[in-house]
Amino acid sequence: MDGCTAAQSVFGSPYELLFRALSLIPAAHYAALLLALGLVFLYNFLEIHFLRDLVTGFRGDPVKLTYNASSEVYRSVASKCQVLRGRYLPTPWLSSPHLQTAFLSFFGNPPRFTYKRVLFYTSDGGTIALDWLLHSDVNRGDGAYLSSRTFLQKNDEAPIVIVIPGLTSDSTAPYVKHLVFNMASQGWNVVVSNHRGLGGVQITVSTRSHNYILSLSNVYGQSDCFYNAGWTEDARRVIDHIHQEYPETPLYVVGTSIGANILVKYLGEDTVNVPIVGAAAVCSPWDLAMCDRFFRRRFVQKLYDKVLTSGLVGYAKLHQTILSRLIDWDGLNKSRSVREFDHCATRILAKYETVDTFYRRSSAVNFVGNVAVPLLCISALDDPVCTRESIPWDECRHAFYSMNPNIVLAATKHGGHLGYFEGIAAGTMWWVRAVSEFLEVLHSSPLKNTPRQVVGTCSTTTPLESKIDQGPYVNLMEDGTVAAAGDIQKDNHAAAADTSNRGHTVKENGETITEEEEASNDVVETKKMDPAVKENGETIAEEEEPSNDVVETKKMDPAEDNPDEKKLNDLVSPMKGHITRLARHSKTFIWLLAYVAMVTTWPVVGSGLLLFLKKKFGSSFIPPTLRK
C-alpha cells in the first residue's frame, strides 16, 4: 500500500495519466476514427454489400425461380429466358437496396422521348390519360427517338404492352420510361395507363346533375372515382377498351409496385375472361397488411413510410376541391404514415369499415391462385418497401395450395424497390430486360394460342379449411389428439351418386327397370306399408291401429335400419368415455398444479400444508403423485 501511495504521489492518478496520453494523440487520428465508425454504421444501416461482391469477384447472385412442377410456362417460356436463368449483379457503387431505390427516385437515368396522349373517359365520368409510344417512333438500329405525328393503325400487327405504374407514379417516372423505351425498341407498341388524378389530369366525376362536380351525396355514392391498391375497374376498362379498338392485336400487361398488386388482383378476379396473352408483376406488395406492419418495424422503414405519406398527401392536395368534401381533411393533413392516410382518406373513398379490412380485401395474395394466363412475378429479397415475408412462395410452388402452373416467381437477392440498376454507369435496369425477354419468348411460343383453364382454388370470401373443419364430427384418439371422424366430401359424393342413379333402377339380374315398372312397384309398396288398409282391401279399425304402430315402431329402430346413425352412435360412445376420463384426470392435474405453484412460491407453507392434510385426512386423501 505504501508503494502504491508513493507511485501516485510521483506520477499522479491512473486516470490523469490516461488523459495525458490521449491528449498526445493528434486530432486527425480522432477524425479518422470517427470517420471509420461512421462508415461502419452507414455500411450496416444502408445494408451495403460491396465488400461481399468484391470478395466473390463481382459475379452476382443467381436468380431463384419458383414454379409449379407441372408448369408449362416454365418449360416453354421461362427456361428459355437467359436473363432469368442468369445472375444479377448490381451497380458496384449502388450496392445497397436503399441506394438503388434512392437513385431511382432522384435520378434514374431515363431515356428521353415524348408520349402521344389519348384521354379515355369512363362511364362514371372519370378521365384516364393513356400515353403511347409506338415502335415506329423509335429507330431500332441505334435506339434513337424519332418524332412523328402518326398514330397506331388498325392493321398494325405489333403486340401492345399496357403498363400500370406504381403508387403516385405516372408515365414520367424513370422506371416507367425505361420499360416503355426498351419495349418500343424491340418492336412493341406501349401504352401507359395513368391512374386517375395523375399524369397532369384532374379528377373528374359524373356530370349527370348538370354540375361539373356532384354534390357530396352523389360523389360519395360512387367508389370508382378514385384509385387505390385494390381498385381494378380502371385497369379492366382500359384493357377492354384497347382490346375493342384493336381486336386482332395481342395484348400484354406489366404492373409495377401497387400497379402489380392491381394487375394480379384483376387477373385473379376475371380468370379466363381477360383478353390478354400474358403479364408481368414487378415488386408487388402482395400482402398490404404485412407491408403495413413492415413499415412500423425498423427506423429505416419508418423513413420510407413518411416519404410515401408525403407523396400521398401531395396527391390529395392536388385535388383538394373534390377530396376535401369527401374525406377527413384535417386528419389527412396530420397524417404521418400511410396507415393514417388510408384511415382518413382511402378507406372512406373505397367504402371500407376499417383500414385492416381494406388491406385484407385488396391484397393480391388472395387472388394469385386464380390467375389463368402466363404471369412472371419479380421480387427483390432486400426490397425496403415490400417485405419478402409477403411473397407467396407456396402459392407458386406447390400444387396443394393453388394448383396454378401459370405463375413463375423470380426472386433476386438484391435490387431494392424497382431499382435493379446494373453496369458501371447504371444505364440499364435488370428487371426491364427480364420482363422484355419473357414477353418476347411468350409471344413466339405456342402458349400464346393455348386455351385457358381455371386452375386456381383461391377464394376471397372463405378462408382455407382444414380436414378437421370438413368432418361432421371429431374423434378423440387414445393419445389425446383430435381427428376428423368423417368426411363431408364422401357423403356428398355418395349423395350425388344416389341422385344420378335415381332415374334408372337396376334389377338383381342386371335388367333395367323402366319408369312404368318402377311406378307400379311404388304403388305395391305403398299398399304394403299403408297401416290403414289390409292386404285383402278391408279397412283396419281404429282400435287396431295403435298396436300396428307399436309393432312398426319396433321395426323402425334407427340403430338397426339406419346404418349412418348406428355408425354415429358407435363413434360417439367411446368419445364420451374418453371425455369423461379426461375430465376426471384434469381435476387431479389442477390440484397438482396448485400444489406445485404453492411449493415453488412458498416452500415452507407448501410442506406444512402437506403434513396437515396427512394428519387430518390420512394418506388416502393425498393423490399418489403427491405422496412421499
C-alpha positions in Angstrom: 0.0 0.0 0.0 2.8 2.4 0.8 4.4 1.7 -2.6 1.2 2.5 -4.4 0.7 5.7 -2.5 4.2 6.7 -3.3 3.7 6.0 -7.0 0.5 8.0 -7.1 2.3 10.9 -5.4 5.1 10.8 -8.0 3.1 10.1 -11.3 -0.4 11.1 -10.3 -3.7 9.1 -10.6 -4.1 6.5 -13.4 -7.0 8.5 -15.0 -4.8 11.6 -15.1 -2.1 9.6 -16.8 -4.7 8.2 -19.3 -6.0 11.7 -20.2 -2.4 12.9 -20.7 -1.7 10.0 -23.1 -5.0 10.7 -25.0 -4.1 14.3 -25.3 -0.9 13.5 -27.1 -2.8 11.7 -29.9 -3.3 14.1 -33.0 -6.8 15.3 -33.7 -6.6 14.0 -37.2 -6.4 10.5 -35.8 -9.6 11.1 -33.9 -11.3 12.4 -37.0 -10.2 9.2 -38.9 -11.6 7.1 -36.1 -14.9 8.9 -36.2 -15.0 8.6 -39.9 -14.3 4.8 -39.7 -17.1 4.3 -37.1 -19.5 6.4 -39.3 -18.7 4.3 -42.3 -19.2 1.1 -40.4 -22.6 2.4 -39.2 -23.6 3.5 -42.7 -22.5 0.2 -44.2 -24.8 -1.7 -41.9 -27.6 0.9 -41.8 -27.8 1.1 -45.6 -27.3 -2.7 -45.9 -24.3 -2.2 -48.3 -22.9 -5.4 -49.8 -20.0 -4.0 -51.8 -17.3 -6.0 -49.8 -19.2 -9.2 -50.3 -19.4 -8.6 -54.0 -15.7 -7.8 -54.1 -14.8 -11.0 -52.3 -16.9 -13.0 -54.7 -15.3 -11.3 -57.7 -18.5 -9.3 -58.7 -20.1 -12.5 -60.1 -23.5 -11.5 -58.8 -26.2 -13.8 -57.4 -28.3 -16.4 -59.3 -32.0 -15.7 -59.8 -34.2 -18.0 -57.7 -37.1 -19.3 -59.8 -40.1 -20.7 -58.1 -42.8 -22.5 -60.1 -45.2 -25.5 -60.2 -43.6 -28.8 -61.1 -46.0 -29.2 -64.0 -45.7 -25.6 -65.2 -45.8 -25.4 -69.0 -45.0 -21.7 -68.6 -41.6 -22.5 -67.2 -40.8 -25.3 -69.7 -41.9 -23.3 -72.8 -41.0 -19.8 -71.7 -39.0 -19.1 -68.5 -36.5 -21.9 -69.2 -35.6 -20.2 -72.5 -35.0 -16.8 -70.9 -31.3 -16.2 -70.5 -31.8 -13.3 -68.2 -33.9 -15.3 -65.7 -31.5 -18.2 -65.8 -28.5 -16.0 -65.3 -27.2 -13.8 -62.5 -27.9 -10.3 -61.3 -25.0 -8.0 -60.3 -26.0 -4.6 -59.1 -24.0 -1.5 -60.0 -20.9 -1.5 -57.7 -21.5 2.0 -56.4 -25.2 1.2 -55.8 -24.6 -2.0 -53.8 -27.4 -1.3 -51.4 -31.2 -1.6 -51.7 -31.6 1.9 -50.3 -29.1 3.4 -52.7 -30.8 1.6 -55.6 -34.2 2.9 -54.5 -32.9 6.5 -53.8 -31.1 6.7 -57.1 -34.2 5.6 -59.0 -36.2 8.3 -57.2 -33.8 11.2 -57.7 -32.0 10.4 -60.9 -33.0 7.1 -62.7 -31.2 7.9 -66.0 -34.4 7.7 -68.0 -34.3 7.8 -71.8 -35.7 10.9 -73.5 -38.8 10.7 -75.6 -42.3 12.2 -75.9 -45.6 10.3 -75.5 -48.7 10.6 -77.6 -51.5 11.2 -75.2 -55.1 10.0 -75.6 -57.8 10.8 -73.0 -60.1 7.9 -72.1 -63.4 8.7 -70.5 -65.0 6.1 -68.3 -68.7 5.5 -67.9 -68.8 7.1 -64.5 -67.3 10.4 -65.8 -63.7 9.7 -64.9 -60.8 10.7 -67.1 -57.7 8.4 -67.6 -54.6 9.6 -69.5 -53.3 6.9 -71.9 -49.7 7.8 -73.0 -48.5 5.9 -76.1 -45.0 5.2 -77.5 -45.1 3.4 -80.9 -42.4 1.2 -82.2 -42.4 3.3 -85.4 -41.3 6.3 -83.3 -38.1 4.5 -82.3 -35.2 3.7 -84.6 -34.4 0.1 -83.8 -30.9 0.5 -85.3 -29.5 2.9 -82.7 -32.4 3.3 -80.3 -32.8 7.0 -81.2 -36.2 8.6 -80.8 -37.9 9.8 -84.0 -40.8 12.2 -83.6 -43.8 11.7 -85.8 -47.4 12.7 -85.9 -48.7 9.3 -87.0 -50.7 7.2 -84.6 -51.3 3.4 -84.3 -53.1 2.0 -87.3 -55.8 -0.6 -87.1 -53.8 -3.0 -89.2 -50.6 -2.7 -87.1 -49.7 -6.3 -86.2 -47.2 -5.4 -83.5 -48.2 -6.5 -80.0 -49.3 -3.9 -77.4 -48.0 -3.7 -73.9 -50.1 -1.9 -71.3 -48.1 -0.5 -68.3 -49.8 0.1 -64.9 -47.5 2.4 -62.8 -47.0 2.3 -59.0 -48.2 4.4 -56.2 -48.4 8.2 -57.1 -46.3 7.4 -60.2 -47.2 8.2 -63.8 -45.8 7.8 -67.3 -42.9 10.3 -66.4 -41.4 8.0 -63.7 -37.9 6.9 -64.7 -38.5 3.2 -64.3 -41.7 3.5 -66.5 -39.7 5.3 -69.2 -37.0 2.6 -69.1 -39.6 -0.1 -69.7 -41.5 1.8 -72.3 -38.5 2.7 -74.4 -37.0 -0.8 -74.1 -40.2 -2.5 -75.3 -40.7 0.1 -78.1 -37.1 -0.5 -79.3 -37.9 -4.2 -79.6 -40.8 -3.5 -82.0 -43.7 -3.3 -79.5 -46.3 -0.6 -79.1 -46.5 0.5 -75.5 -49.2 2.5 -73.6 -49.1 3.7 -70.0 -52.4 3.7 -68.2 -52.0 6.6 -65.7 -54.1 6.4 -62.5 -56.9 8.9 -62.0 -55.7 12.3 -61.0 -52.1 11.6 -62.2 -50.3 12.4 -65.3 -51.4 16.0 -65.2 -55.1 15.2 -65.5 -57.6 16.4 -62.9 -60.0 14.1 -61.2 -63.4 14.3 -62.9 -66.7 12.8 -61.8 -70.1 12.2 -63.3 -72.0 15.2 -64.7 -75.5 13.7 -64.6 -76.7 16.5 -62.3 -75.7 19.4 -64.7 -72.8 20.4 -62.4 -69.2 19.6 -63.2 -68.8 18.3 -59.6 -71.5 16.4 -58.0 -72.9 17.1 -54.6 -71.5 15.3 -51.6 -74.1 12.6 -51.6 -73.8 11.8 -55.3 -70.0 11.6 -55.3 -69.8 9.6 -52.1 -72.1 7.1 -53.7 -69.5 6.3 -56.4 -66.5 4.4 -55.3 -65.0 4.2 -58.8 -63.9 7.8 -58.9 -60.6 7.4 -57.1 -57.9 4.7 -57.5 -56.4 2.7 -54.7 -54.4 -0.5 -54.3 -57.4 -2.8 -54.8 -59.4 -0.8 -57.4 -59.2 -2.9 -60.6 -62.1 -1.4 -62.5 -60.0 1.2 -64.3 -57.5 -1.4 -65.5 -60.4 -3.6 -66.6 -61.9 -0.7 -68.6 -58.7 0.3 -70.2 -57.8 -3.2 -71.3 -61.3 -3.8 -72.6 -61.2 -0.5 -74.5 -57.9 -1.3 -76.2 -59.0 -4.8 -77.0 -62.1 -3.4 -78.7 -60.1 -0.9 -80.6 -57.5 -3.5 -81.8 -59.3 -6.9 -81.5 -56.6 -8.7 -83.6 -53.6 -7.4 -81.7 -52.1 -9.5 -78.8 -52.2 -7.6 -75.5 -49.8 -7.9 -72.6 -49.8 -6.1 -69.3 -47.0 -5.1 -66.9 -47.7 -3.8 -63.4 -45.2 -2.3 -61.0 -45.4 -1.9 -57.3 -49.0 -1.0 -56.4 -49.8 -1.4 -60.1 -48.6 -5.0 -59.9 -51.0 -5.6 -57.0 -53.8 -4.2 -59.1 -52.8 -6.3 -62.0 -52.6 -9.6 -60.2 -55.9 -8.9 -58.4 -57.6 -8.1 -61.8 -56.2 -11.4 -63.3 -57.5 -13.4 -60.3 -60.9 -11.8 -60.4 -61.6 -12.3 -64.1 -59.6 -15.5 -64.6 -60.1 -16.8 -68.1 -62.2 -13.8 -69.2 -59.2 -11.4 -69.5 -58.4 -10.5 -73.2 -54.6 -10.6 -72.7 -52.0 -13.2 -73.6 -49.6 -12.7 -70.6 -48.5 -10.4 -67.9 -45.6 -9.4 -65.5 -45.8 -8.1 -62.0 -42.7 -6.4 -60.6 -42.1 -5.7 -56.9 -45.7 -6.3 -55.9 -46.5 -5.7 -52.2 -48.7 -8.9 -52.3 -50.0 -8.6 -48.7 -50.8 -5.0 -47.8 -51.4 -5.7 -44.1 -48.0 -7.4 -43.8 -46.3 -4.5 -45.6 -48.1 -2.1 -43.2 -46.5 -3.9 -40.2 -43.2 -3.9 -42.0 -43.2 -0.1 -42.2 -43.5 0.1 -38.4 -40.8 -2.4 -37.7 -37.5 -0.5 -38.2 -36.3 3.1 -38.3 -35.3 3.0 -42.0 -38.7 1.6 -42.9 -40.4 4.4 -41.0 -38.5 6.8 -43.2 -39.9 5.2 -46.3 -43.3 5.3 -44.7 -43.0 9.1 -44.2 -41.8 9.6 -47.8 -44.7 7.6 -49.2 -47.1 9.5 -47.0 -45.8 12.8 -48.2 -46.4 11.8 -51.8 -50.0 10.7 -51.0 -50.7 13.9 -49.2 -49.3 15.9 -52.1 -51.6 13.9 -54.5 -54.6 14.6 -52.3 -53.8 18.4 -52.2 -53.7 18.5 -56.0 -57.4 17.6 -55.9 -58.4 19.3 -52.7 -61.5 20.9 -54.2 -63.1 17.4 -54.5 -61.4 15.3 -51.9 -61.8 17.8 -49.0 -65.6 17.4 -49.1 -65.4 13.6 -49.0 -62.7 12.6 -46.5 -61.3 13.7 -43.1 -59.3 16.5 -44.5 -58.0 17.7 -41.1 -56.8 14.2 -40.2 -55.2 13.8 -43.7 -53.1 16.9 -43.1 -51.9 15.4 -39.8 -51.1 12.0 -41.4 -47.6 10.8 -40.6 -47.9 7.3 -42.1 -49.5 5.5 -44.9 -51.9 3.8 -42.5 -53.1 7.1 -41.1 -53.6 8.4 -44.6 -55.6 5.3 -45.5 -57.7 5.7 -42.4 -58.5 9.3 -43.2 -58.9 9.0 -47.0 -58.6 5.7 -48.7 -60.9 3.5 -46.7 -63.6 6.3 -46.8 -63.4 6.7 -50.6 -63.3 2.9 -51.1 -66.1 2.3 -48.6 -64.3 0.0 -46.2 -65.1 -0.2 -42.5 -61.5 -0.3 -41.3 -58.0 0.1 -42.7 -57.3 -3.6 -42.0 -60.4 -4.6 -43.9 -59.2 -2.6 -46.9 -55.8 -4.2 -46.7 -57.1 -7.8 -46.4 -59.6 -7.5 -49.3 -57.3 -5.6 -51.6 -54.2 -7.8 -51.3 -53.2 -9.6 -54.5 -52.1 -12.7 -52.5 -55.8 -13.6 -52.2 -56.2 -13.8 -56.0 -52.9 -15.2 -57.2 -54.1 -18.8 -57.3 -56.9 -17.9 -59.8 -54.6 -16.4 -62.5 -55.3 -18.1 -65.8 -52.7 -16.5 -68.1 -48.8 -16.8 -68.0 -47.6 -14.5 -65.3 -44.0 -13.5 -64.4 -43.5 -12.2 -60.9 -40.3 -10.4 -59.9 -39.4 -9.5 -56.4 -36.2 -8.5 -54.6 -35.5 -10.1 -51.2 -33.9 -6.8 -49.9 -36.9 -4.7 -51.1 -37.1 -1.9 -48.4 -40.8 -1.2 -49.2 -42.4 -4.6 -50.0 -41.2 -7.1 -47.4 -40.0 -10.6 -48.5 -42.4 -12.1 -45.9 -45.4 -11.3 -48.1 -44.1 -13.2 -51.2 -46.4 -16.1 -52.0 -43.8 -18.8 -52.3 -46.1 -21.8 -51.6 -48.9 -20.5 -53.8 -46.4 -20.5 -56.8 -44.6 -23.7 -55.9 -47.0 -26.4 -54.5 -50.0 -27.8 -56.3 -51.6 -28.4 -52.9 -52.2 -24.7 -52.4 -53.3 -23.3 -55.8 -52.5 -25.9 -58.5 -51.6 -23.0 -60.7 -48.9 -23.7 -63.3 -49.3 -20.3 -64.9 -47.0 -18.4 -62.5 -43.2 -18.2 -62.4 -41.8 -16.3 -59.5 -38.3 -14.8 -60.0 -36.6 -13.6 -56.7 -33.3 -11.9 -56.6 -31.1 -11.4 -53.5 -30.6 -7.6 -54.3 -32.3 -5.0 -56.3 -34.2 -2.7 -54.0 -37.6 -1.4 -54.8 -37.9 -1.2 -58.7 -34.2 -0.3 -58.8 -32.2 -3.2 -60.3 -29.6 -0.9 -61.8 -26.7 -2.7 -63.5 -23.5 -1.7 -65.2 -20.8 0.8 -64.2 -22.9 3.7 -65.4 -26.2 2.3 -64.1 -27.7 2.8 -67.5 -29.9 -0.3 -67.6 -32.3 -2.0 -65.2 -32.3 -5.8 -64.9 -36.0 -6.3 -64.4 -36.7 -4.3 -67.6 -34.5 -6.8 -69.5 -36.1 -9.8 -67.8 -39.7 -8.6 -68.5 -38.9 -7.8 -72.1 -37.3 -11.2 -72.8 -40.1 -13.0 -71.0 -42.8 -11.3 -73.1 -40.8 -11.8 -76.3 -40.4 -15.6 -75.7 -44.0 -15.9 -74.7 -45.2 -14.1 -77.8 -43.3 -16.5 -80.0 -44.3 -19.6 -78.0 -47.3 -21.9 -78.6 -48.8 -20.8 -75.2 -50.0 -17.6 -76.9 -52.8 -19.6 -78.5 -53.4 -22.2 -75.8 -56.9 -22.3 -74.4 -57.1 -21.1 -70.8 -58.4 -23.1 -67.9 -59.4 -22.2 -64.4 -56.8 -23.9 -62.3 -56.8 -22.0 -59.1 -58.7 -22.7 -55.9 -58.2 -19.3 -54.1 -61.3 -17.7 -52.6 -61.7 -14.2 -51.4 -64.6 -14.8 -49.1 -63.9 -18.1 -47.3 -60.6 -18.9 -45.5 -58.7 -22.1 -46.2 -60.3 -25.0 -44.5 -58.6 -28.0 -42.9 -59.7 -31.5 -42.9 -61.0 -31.2 -39.3 -63.3 -28.4 -40.5 -64.7 -30.7 -43.2 -65.7 -33.5 -40.9 -69.2 -33.7 -39.4 -67.8 -34.8 -36.0 -64.5 -35.4 -34.3 -62.8 -38.4 -32.8 -60.7 -38.2 -29.7 -57.8 -40.6 -30.1 -56.0 -42.5 -27.3 -53.0 -40.2 -27.3 -55.3 -37.1 -26.8 -55.2 -35.9 -30.4 -58.4 -34.8 -32.2 -59.0 -36.0 -35.7 -61.9 -35.8 -38.1 -64.1 -38.9 -37.8 -65.9 -38.3 -41.1 -65.6 -36.5 -44.4 -68.4 -34.5 -45.8 -66.9 -34.8 -49.3 -67.5 -38.5 -49.2 -71.1 -38.1 -48.1 -71.6 -35.5 -50.9 -70.2 -37.9 -53.4 -72.5 -40.6 -52.2 -75.5 -38.3 -52.3 -74.6 -37.3 -55.8 -74.2 -40.9 -56.9 -77.6 -41.7 -55.4 -79.1 -38.7 -57.2 -77.6 -39.7 -60.5 -79.0 -43.3 -60.2 -82.4 -42.2 -59.2 -83.8 -42.3 -62.7 -82.6 -45.8 -63.7 -83.1 -48.6 -61.1 -81.4 -51.9 -61.8 -82.9 -55.3 -61.0 -81.0 -58.1 -59.4 -80.5 -59.9 -62.8 -79.0 -56.7 -64.3 -82.1 -55.6 -66.3 -83.1 -52.0 -66.1 -86.4 -51.2 -64.6 -88.5 -48.8 -66.7 -90.3 -45.8 -65.2 -93.7 -47.5 -65.5 -92.5 -50.6 -63.7 -90.9 -48.5 -61.0 -94.2 -46.6 -60.6 -96.2 -49.8 -60.3 -93.7 -51.1 -57.7 -94.1 -47.9 -55.8 -97.8 -48.4 -55.7 -97.5 -52.0 -54.4 -95.0 -51.0 -51.8 -97.3 -48.2 -50.7 -100.2 -50.7 -50.3 -98.0 -52.9 -48.2 -96.8 -50.1 -46.0 -100.2 -48.4 -45.6 -101.2 -49.1 -42.0 -104.9 -48.3 -42.6 -105.5 -51.0 -45.3 -105.2 -54.8 -45.0 -103.9 -56.9 -47.8 -107.4 -58.0 -48.8 -108.6 -54.4 -49.0 -110.5 -54.2 -45.7 -110.1 -51.2 -43.6 -108.4 -51.6 -40.2 -110.4 -50.5 -37.3 -109.2 -47.5 -35.2 -108.6 -49.8 -32.2 -106.1 -52.0 -34.2 -104.0 -49.1 -35.5 -102.1 -48.4 -32.2 -100.9 -52.0 -31.9 -99.7 -51.9 -35.5 -97.9 -48.6 -34.8 -96.2 -50.2 -31.8 -95.0 -53.1 -34.0 -93.8 -50.9 -36.7 -92.0 -48.6 -34.2 -90.0 -51.6 -33.0 -89.2 -52.5 -36.6 -88.0 -48.9 -37.4 -85.3 -48.9 -34.8 -82.7 -46.4 -36.1 -79.8 -48.4 -34.7 -80.8 -51.3 -36.9 -82.4 -49.8 -40.1 -80.2 -46.6 -40.2 -76.5 -47.6 -40.5 -75.4 -44.0 -40.5 -76.9 -43.3 -37.1 -75.6 -46.6 -35.8 -72.1 -45.7 -37.0 -72.5 -42.3 -35.4 -73.5 -43.9 -32.1 -70.6 -46.3 -32.2 -68.2 -43.4 -32.7 -69.8 -41.0 -30.2 -69.9 -43.6 -27.3 -66.2 -44.1 -27.0 -65.6 -40.4 -27.4 -67.9 -39.8 -24.4 -65.9 -42.2 -22.4 -62.6 -40.5 -23.4 -64.0 -37.1 -22.4 -65.2 -38.4 -19.1 -61.8 -39.9 -18.2 -60.1 -36.7 -19.4 -62.3 -34.6 -17.2 -61.6 -36.9 -14.2 -57.9 -36.7 -14.7 -58.0 -32.9 -15.2 -59.2 -32.4 -11.6 -56.1 -34.2 -10.4 -53.9 -32.2 -12.7 -55.4 -28.9 -11.4 -54.7 -29.9 -7.8 -51.2 -31.0 -8.7 -50.5 -27.7 -10.5 -51.9 -25.7 -7.5 -49.6 -27.7 -5.1 -46.5 -27.1 -7.4 -47.3 -23.4 -7.6 -47.6 -23.2 -3.8 -44.4 -25.2 -3.1 -42.3 -23.2 -5.5 -43.7 -19.9 -4.2 -43.8 -20.6 -0.5 -41.8 -23.8 0.2 -42.4 -23.8 3.9 -46.2 -23.2 3.6 -46.5 -26.0 1.0 -44.7 -28.6 3.2 -46.7 -27.6 6.2 -49.9 -27.9 4.2 -49.0 -31.4 3.1 -48.3 -32.5 6.7 -51.6 -31.0 7.8 -53.5 -32.9 5.1 -51.8 -36.2 6.0 -52.7 -35.8 9.7 -56.2 -34.5 9.1 -57.5 -36.9 6.3 -54.9 -39.6 6.2 -52.7 -40.8 3.3 -55.7 -41.9 1.2 -56.7 -38.2 0.7 -53.4 -37.3 -0.9 -53.0 -38.3 -4.6 -50.4 -40.9 -5.3 -48.3 -38.3 -7.2 -48.0 -36.2 -4.0 -47.2 -38.9 -1.6 -43.7 -39.2 -0.2 
